[in-house]
Amino acid sequence: MLHHPIDSPQWIKSNKDYPEFGEEARNLKIALSTNRMNPHGIQSNSHNTWPLILVIYNLPPWLCMKHKYMMWSMLISRPKQPANDIDEYLAPLIEDLKQMWDTSVEVYDG
């Protein structure tokens, strides 16, 4: 039974493939979650809004799904679902995450 992401096969595989990453307590494992919502409550409206939320999975089970540990990274607003075009929206987020990683490595390396 899956109680926390740490129990998942993907988590176990990532720890096996990248043992150094899992050993460093400051490294974060995050998940990106999205789902369509209709902010206006009008069912006949063809407009869609897609919030993208980052969830920190390194936290204990009683904390990782709490609202204060979730980050609303962006809001995609368009007539249809992003589908394969979601890469265009994720590119700035990925660049920001890479920049944070590079900055943290520089600070850590001194």
TIFI-232090 format. One record per residue: residue in one letter; x, y, z of N, C-alpha, C in turn. Coordinates in Angstrom, 3 decimals, padded with zeros to 6 digits, always signed. Layout:
N
+---+----------+----------+----------+----------+----------+----------+----------+----------+----------+
| r |      nc1 |      nc2 |      nc3 |     cac1 |     cac2 |     cac3 |      cc1 |      cc2 |      cc3 |
+---+----------+----------+----------+----------+----------+----------+----------+----------+----------+
| A |        X |        Y |        Z |        X |        Y |        Z |        X |        Y |        Z |
...
+---+----------+----------+----------+----------+----------+----------+----------+----------+----------+
This chain:
110
+---+----------+----------+----------+----------+----------+----------+----------+----------+----------+
| r |      nc1 |      nc2 |      nc3 |     cac1 |     cac2 |     cac3 |      cc1 |      cc2 |      cc3 |
+---+----------+----------+----------+----------+----------+----------+----------+----------+----------+
| M | +000.850 | -001.174 | +000.000 | +000.000 | +000.000 | +000.000 | +000.899 | +001.242 | +000.000 |
| L | +000.553 | +002.202 | -000.833 | +001.330 | +003.436 | -000.951 | +000.841 | +004.441 | +000.083 |
| H | +001.676 | +004.771 | +001.046 | +001.333 | +005.740 | +002.083 | +002.014 | +007.082 | +001.848 |
| H | +003.131 | +007.053 | +001.191 | +003.950 | +008.241 | +000.971 | +004.748 | +007.984 | -000.302 |
| P | +005.119 | +009.029 | -001.038 | +005.903 | +008.820 | -002.261 | +007.186 | +008.027 | -002.061 |
| I | +007.713 | +008.022 | -000.856 | +008.947 | +007.271 | -000.596 | +008.734 | +005.772 | -000.806 |
| D | +007.485 | +005.312 | -000.733 | +007.157 | +003.901 | -000.943 | +007.046 | +003.528 | -002.422 |
| S | +007.070 | +004.523 | -003.296 | +006.832 | +004.258 | -004.713 | +008.049 | +003.640 | -005.404 |
| P | +007.817 | +002.869 | -006.451 | +008.932 | +002.295 | -007.217 | +009.841 | +003.366 | -007.832 |
| Q | +009.264 | +004.509 | -008.237 | +010.067 | +005.577 | -008.840 | +011.053 | +006.152 | -007.829 |
| W | +010.618 | +006.309 | -006.587 | +011.495 | +006.847 | -005.540 | +012.650 | +005.888 | -005.297 |
| I | +012.323 | +004.607 | -005.184 | +013.346 | +003.583 | -004.947 | +014.333 | +003.546 | -006.112 |
| K | +013.815 | +003.636 | -007.345 | +014.681 | +003.629 | -008.527 | +015.590 | +004.860 | -008.551 |
| S | +015.039 | +006.036 | -008.230 | +015.872 | +007.246 | -008.255 | +016.965 | +007.166 | -007.187 |
| N | +016.666 | +006.590 | -006.020 | +017.697 | +006.420 | -004.993 | +018.769 | +005.437 | -005.443 |
| K | +018.358 | +004.430 | -006.199 | +019.316 | +003.444 | -006.701 | +020.188 | +004.045 | -007.811 |
| D | +019.553 | +004.795 | -008.729 | +020.281 | +005.387 | -009.853 | +021.161 | +006.567 | -009.438 |
| Y | +020.716 | +007.334 | -008.444 | +021.442 | +008.534 | -008.013 | +021.605 | +008.524 | -006.495 |
| P | +022.415 | +007.616 | -005.955 | +022.530 | +007.495 | -004.489 | +023.067 | +008.759 | -003.817 |
| E | +023.972 | +009.492 | -004.478 | +024.534 | +010.703 | -003.874 | +023.461 | +011.763 | -003.678 |
| F | +022.524 | +011.843 | -004.622 | +021.470 | +012.852 | -004.530 | +020.582 | +012.592 | -003.316 |
| G | +020.211 | +011.348 | -003.097 | +019.344 | +011.001 | -001.978 | +020.011 | +011.138 | -000.626 |
| E | +021.330 | +010.997 | -000.595 | +022.050 | +011.086 | +000.673 | +022.180 | +012.512 | +001.182 |
| E | +022.179 | +013.471 | +000.280 | +022.312 | +014.875 | +000.679 | +020.950 | +015.398 | +001.152 |
| A | +020.859 | +015.757 | +002.412 | +019.589 | +016.169 | +003.019 | +019.031 | +017.456 | +002.419 |
| R | +019.890 | +018.291 | +001.835 | +019.412 | +019.568 | +001.282 | +018.798 | +019.424 | -000.101 |
| N | +018.982 | +018.284 | -000.758 | +018.393 | +018.080 | -002.075 | +016.902 | +017.803 | -001.939 |
| L | +016.125 | +018.401 | -002.815 | +014.675 | +018.240 | -002.778 | +014.205 | +017.340 | -003.903 |
| K | +013.285 | +016.480 | -003.586 | +012.561 | +015.727 | -004.607 | +011.196 | +016.378 | -004.688 |
| I | +010.863 | +016.846 | -005.886 | +009.600 | +017.559 | -006.062 | +008.759 | +016.892 | -007.135 |
| A | +007.469 | +017.117 | -007.034 | +006.532 | +016.613 | -008.037 | +005.784 | +017.799 | -008.618 |
| L | +005.449 | +017.688 | -009.874 | +004.666 | +018.709 | -010.549 | +003.283 | +018.141 | -010.774 |
| S | +002.279 | +018.864 | -010.335 | +000.908 | +018.392 | -010.436 | +000.056 | +019.447 | -011.124 |
| T | -000.881 | +018.994 | -011.943 | -001.791 | +019.921 | -012.609 | -003.138 | +019.250 | -012.835 |
| N | -004.151 | +020.062 | -012.933 | -005.492 | +019.582 | -013.236 | -006.332 | +020.767 | -013.675 |
| R | -007.230 | +020.525 | -014.593 | -008.078 | +021.598 | -015.119 | -009.080 | +022.042 | -014.069 |
| M | -009.351 | +023.343 | -014.069 | -010.413 | +023.872 | -013.220 | -011.156 | +024.958 | -013.975 |
| N | -012.375 | +025.183 | -013.579 | -013.202 | +026.227 | -014.164 | -013.399 | +027.288 | -013.082 |
| P | -012.611 | +028.369 | -013.114 | -012.654 | +029.338 | -012.020 | -013.963 | +030.107 | -011.916 |
| H | -014.750 | +030.116 | -012.972 | -015.983 | +030.902 | -012.965 | -017.209 | +030.051 | -012.655 |
| G | -017.054 | +028.727 | -012.615 | -018.168 | +027.849 | -012.304 | -019.217 | +027.750 | -013.398 |
| I | -018.870 | +028.166 | -014.585 | -019.820 | +028.118 | -015.702 | -019.503 | +026.875 | -016.523 |
| Q | -020.381 | +025.899 | -016.512 | -020.127 | +024.630 | -017.190 | -020.096 | +024.762 | -018.706 |
| S | -020.848 | +025.704 | -019.252 | -020.877 | +025.846 | -020.714 | -019.699 | +026.651 | -021.250 |
| N | -018.876 | +027.181 | -020.372 | -017.712 | +027.964 | -020.775 | -016.632 | +027.027 | -021.322 |
| S | -016.086 | +027.351 | -022.480 | -015.048 | +026.510 | -023.085 | -013.642 | +026.883 | -022.608 |
| H | -013.548 | +027.846 | -021.716 | -012.249 | +028.297 | -021.231 | -011.752 | +027.379 | -020.120 |
| N | -010.460 | +027.057 | -020.134 | -009.853 | +026.195 | -019.119 | -008.720 | +026.923 | -018.414 |
| T | -008.544 | +026.616 | -017.159 | -007.434 | +027.122 | -016.367 | -006.732 | +025.931 | -015.744 |
| W | -005.414 | +025.912 | -015.874 | -004.602 | +024.794 | -015.387 | -003.565 | +025.306 | -014.396 |
| P | -003.787 | +025.136 | -013.086 | -002.736 | +025.494 | -012.126 | -001.647 | +024.428 | -012.111 |
| L | -000.401 | +024.839 | -012.025 | +000.723 | +023.911 | -011.891 | +001.305 | +024.084 | -010.496 |
| I | +001.305 | +023.010 | -009.744 | +001.713 | +023.056 | -008.349 | +002.914 | +022.142 | -008.137 |
| L | +003.923 | +022.665 | -007.471 | +005.086 | +021.871 | -007.087 | +004.891 | +021.397 | -005.649 |
| V | +005.135 | +020.109 | -005.434 | +004.988 | +019.505 | -004.113 | +006.354 | +018.968 | -003.691 |
| I | +006.783 | +019.298 | -002.475 | +008.056 | +018.811 | -001.947 | +007.809 | +017.446 | -001.329 |
| Y | +008.451 | +016.422 | -001.884 | +008.222 | +015.057 | -001.416 | +009.192 | +014.583 | -000.337 |
| N | +010.231 | +015.354 | -000.026 | +011.186 | +014.931 | +000.998 | +010.633 | +015.061 | +002.404 |
| L | +009.552 | +015.757 | +002.545 | +009.007 | +016.012 | +003.873 | +008.356 | +014.765 | +004.449 |
| P | +008.183 | +014.719 | +005.754 | +007.478 | +013.584 | +006.359 | +006.051 | +013.490 | +005.820 |
| P | +005.453 | +012.304 | +005.879 | +004.110 | +012.122 | +005.312 | +003.072 | +013.097 | +005.839 |
| W | +003.156 | +013.490 | +007.093 | +002.146 | +014.377 | +007.664 | +002.332 | +015.827 | +007.227 |
| L | +003.425 | +016.135 | +006.515 | +003.659 | +017.499 | +006.050 | +003.607 | +017.664 | +004.533 |
| C | +003.978 | +016.638 | +003.778 | +004.203 | +016.840 | +002.336 | +002.945 | +017.231 | +001.565 |
| M | +001.759 | +016.945 | +002.066 | +000.544 | +017.329 | +001.356 | -000.181 | +018.505 | +002.015 |
| K | +000.495 | +019.207 | +002.889 | -000.084 | +020.403 | +003.504 | +000.069 | +021.584 | +002.549 |
| H | -000.902 | +022.460 | +002.543 | -000.913 | +023.588 | +001.610 | +000.327 | +024.469 | +001.727 |
| K | +000.825 | +024.671 | +002.939 | +001.957 | +025.591 | +003.082 | +003.260 | +025.040 | +002.510 |
| Y | +003.292 | +023.755 | +002.168 | +004.488 | +023.162 | +001.564 | +004.309 | +022.895 | +000.076 |
| M | +003.236 | +023.402 | -000.490 | +002.999 | +023.305 | -001.934 | +003.240 | +024.676 | -002.546 |
| M | +003.841 | +024.696 | -003.725 | +004.148 | +025.960 | -004.384 | +003.361 | +026.057 | -005.682 |
| W | +002.571 | +027.092 | -005.778 | +001.814 | +027.336 | -006.996 | +002.782 | +028.009 | -007.957 |
| S | +003.281 | +027.244 | -008.928 | +004.357 | +027.762 | -009.767 | +003.863 | +028.576 | -010.956 |
| M | +002.700 | +028.229 | -011.498 | +002.159 | +029.013 | -012.610 | +000.712 | +028.658 | -012.844 |
| L | +000.065 | +029.471 | -013.653 | -001.325 | +029.269 | -014.013 | -001.427 | +029.362 | -015.531 |
| I | -001.844 | +028.287 | -016.160 | -002.002 | +028.270 | -017.611 | -003.473 | +028.523 | -017.908 |
| S | -003.724 | +029.557 | -018.674 | -005.097 | +029.914 | -019.007 | -005.236 | +029.920 | -020.524 |
| R | -006.086 | +029.034 | -021.035 | -006.266 | +028.932 | -022.482 | -007.559 | +028.185 | -022.783 |
| P | -008.015 | +028.243 | -024.031 | -009.283 | +027.605 | -024.378 | -009.267 | +026.077 | -024.262 |
| K | -008.139 | +025.445 | -024.562 | -008.057 | +023.989 | -024.509 | -006.919 | +023.566 | -023.596 |
| Q | -006.877 | +022.287 | -023.276 | -005.805 | +021.796 | -022.408 | -004.443 | +021.968 | -023.075 |
| P | -003.375 | +022.158 | -022.278 | -002.057 | +022.392 | -022.862 | -001.490 | +021.199 | -023.626 |
| A | -001.828 | +019.974 | -023.236 | -001.368 | +018.747 | -023.913 | +000.132 | +018.808 | -024.185 |
| N | +000.536 | +018.605 | -025.434 | +001.960 | +018.593 | -025.779 | +002.595 | +019.976 | -025.716 |
| D | +001.781 | +021.022 | -025.729 | +002.305 | +022.383 | -025.652 | +002.745 | +022.763 | -024.244 |
| I | +002.532 | +021.884 | -023.291 | +002.884 | +022.216 | -021.906 | +004.382 | +022.472 | -021.757 |
| D | +005.190 | +021.916 | -022.647 | +006.641 | +022.159 | -022.613 | +006.964 | +023.649 | -022.708 |
| E | +006.187 | +024.354 | -023.521 | +006.405 | +025.797 | -023.671 | +006.202 | +026.520 | -022.342 |
| Y | +005.245 | +026.074 | -021.582 | +004.955 | +026.702 | -020.297 | +005.950 | +026.285 | -019.221 |
| L | +006.435 | +025.057 | -019.315 | +007.348 | +024.548 | -018.294 | +008.784 | +025.033 | -018.477 |
| A | +009.147 | +025.484 | -019.649 | +010.524 | +025.904 | -019.927 | +011.027 | +026.957 | -018.929 |
| P | +010.269 | +028.040 | -018.641 | +010.779 | +029.009 | -017.657 | +010.930 | +028.418 | -016.252 |
| L | +010.015 | +027.539 | -015.867 | +010.112 | +026.892 | -014.562 | +011.363 | +026.026 | -014.483 |
| I | +011.637 | +025.273 | -015.524 | +012.825 | +024.421 | -015.556 | +014.085 | +025.270 | -015.500 |
| E | +014.092 | +026.385 | -016.209 | +015.254 | +027.282 | -016.164 | +015.457 | +027.836 | -014.756 |
| D | +014.368 | +028.211 | -014.086 | +014.481 | +028.711 | -012.713 | +015.017 | +027.637 | -011.775 |
| L | +014.539 | +026.408 | -011.915 | +015.019 | +025.314 | -011.076 | +016.499 | +025.034 | -011.330 |
| K | +016.912 | +025.082 | -012.595 | +018.332 | +024.897 | -012.923 | +019.185 | +026.000 | -012.312 |
| Q | +018.686 | +027.234 | -012.384 | +019.424 | +028.355 | -011.822 | +019.545 | +028.217 | -010.307 |
| M | +018.461 | +027.794 | -009.635 | +018.537 | +027.577 | -008.187 | +019.532 | +026.478 | -007.861 |
| W | +019.545 | +025.417 | -008.676 | +020.483 | +024.312 | -008.450 | +021.921 | +024.802 | -008.596 |
| D | +022.202 | +025.528 | -009.682 | +023.555 | +026.038 | -009.910 | +023.997 | +026.962 | -008.776 |
| T | +023.100 | +027.814 | -008.319 | +023.414 | +028.737 | -007.234 | +023.712 | +027.977 | -005.947 |
| S | +022.914 | +026.955 | -005.662 | +023.140 | +026.193 | -004.432 | +024.447 | +025.407 | -004.494 |
| V | +024.813 | +024.919 | -005.665 | +026.070 | +024.189 | -005.818 | +027.236 | +025.148 | -005.607 |
| E | +027.146 | +026.367 | -006.151 | +028.211 | +027.350 | -005.969 | +028.377 | +027.696 | -004.500 |
| V | +027.269 | +027.909 | -003.788 | +027.329 | +028.259 | -002.369 | +027.899 | +027.092 | -001.582 |
| Y | +027.473 | +025.882 | -001.906 | +027.932 | +024.696 | -001.179 | +029.421 | +024.452 | -001.416 |
| D | +029.852 | +024.635 | -002.675 | +031.259 | +024.397 | -002.991 | +032.165 | +025.505 | -002.438 |
| G | +031.550 | +026.622 | -002.108 | +032.280 | +027.707 | -001.465 | +033.059 | +028.518 | -002.416 |
+---+----------+----------+----------+----------+----------+----------+----------+----------+----------+
